[in-house]
Amino acid sequence: AQSVTQPDIHITVSEGASLELRCNYSYGATPYLFWYVQSPGQGLQLLLKYFSGDTLVQGIKGFEAEFKRSQSSFNLRKPSVHWSDAAEYFCAVGLQTGANNLFFGTGTRLTVIP
Amino acid sequence: DTEVTQTPKHLVMGMTNKKSLKCEQHMGHRAMYWYKQKAKKPPELMFVYSYEKLSINESVPSRFSPECPNSSLLNLHLHALQPEDSALYLCASSWASGGSKDTQYFGPGTRLTVL
């Protein structure tokens, strides 16, 4: 069965520091991979997605993620964090066939300190 | 434009009330979804409509009744809810089911409180 693991429940970084949020998945084939961000009380905003091709994908707000098949990982990175990046980040796996839904990780809460 | 709108933004209801949540998208998407999200948890899928037909019901209690009147509109009718149903209800839409077009775009959610 497919699953998504975000091992870090909460991360605190200083403004201007670099950021990496981890995501590992378990799935028999190459999945579709997504990162969403959610500010408190808001909906989910798509940051970026990977379907195929170049394993380094660029997203909005200066984020990027790298798909590593050998590690079953899709980690999210940003070179310099801004205070407005404080939010909950969800990694999600979409299946290529069958039910059209997403499997979400448990989320990583990002706190940014001045 | 990747906007999904939801109304109302907040809803407070008693356990005997009947209310409805509304979701709308004008992106031409043919799949629409309802999710329930409790605090500090990821969204949990409730229902999926594909081409205006219910394709997935994740064993949701019958006090939640979805409706898809047309391809742009999705409703969630609520009746006799319990306090534990209090949550953020998210709507999402995507082009179709499965494949490379299945990127889901989410609305801002309706914060539901059941007293």
Interface residues (C-beta under 8 A of the other chain):
Chain A: Y32 F34 Y36 G41 Q42 G43 L44 Q45 L46 K49 F51 S52 F90 G94 L95 Q96 T97 G98 A99 N100 N101 L102 F104 G105 T106 G107 R109
Chain B: T2 V4 Q6 A31 Y33 K40 K41 P42 P43 L45 V48 S50 S55 I56 L88 L90 A92 S94 A96 S97 G98 G99 S100 D102 T103 Q104 Y105 F106 G107 P108 G109 R111
